[in-house]
Amino acid sequence: MMKLYHNMTFSLLGVLFGIHRTTASNIFKASVPILAVVLKHAIFWPEKEAVLQSLTKYFNKYRDCRMVLDCTEIPLQK
């Protein structure tokens, strides 16, 4: 979970947990499919009618679109 949430390197995860970075990588790769199965009920596609009803004027010309994925990253400084 730390890899997903904080995007830590496998080297750093290895140091934190006292394991080799390859072991950290292998554990992560084995965990992702398990998370997909466990969280499957939380991932759903809305019905097309529901999407069309909630379209804003900015997306009205993209009526075949079912999802907009925003991966914007904004660096912040404390």
C-alpha positions, -999 to +999 in steps of 0.1 A: +000+000+000+029+024+007+040+019-029+006+028-043+000+057-019+034+073-017+050+060-049+081+049-029+109+031-048+113-006-042+148+002-029+133+025-002+106-001+007+134-027+010+153-005+035+121+003+055+111-034+058+146-049+059+142-069+026+159-067-008+144-044-034+137-074-057+117-090-028+097-057-023+090-057-061+079-093-061+056-087-031+041-057-048+035-075-081+018-104-062-004-080-042-019-061-071-040-090-085-052-097-049-062-061-044-081-062-078-101-092-066-108-078-031-118-044-044-136-056-075-170-046-060-157-010-056-149-006-093-179-002-116-189+015-148-220+037-146-249+031-169-247+052-201-280+069-193-266+081-159-235+094-176-255+113-202-278+128-176-248+142-156-228+156-185-218+192-182-219+216-211-181+212-215-184+174-222-217+176-241-200+170-275-184+138-261-216+119-257-199+085-264-174+091-236-180+070-204-151+082-183-127+111-179-095+102-161-076+132-147-040+124-137-030+159-130-002+162-104+003+195-086+035+197-065+029+213-031+053+227-006+046+227+031 
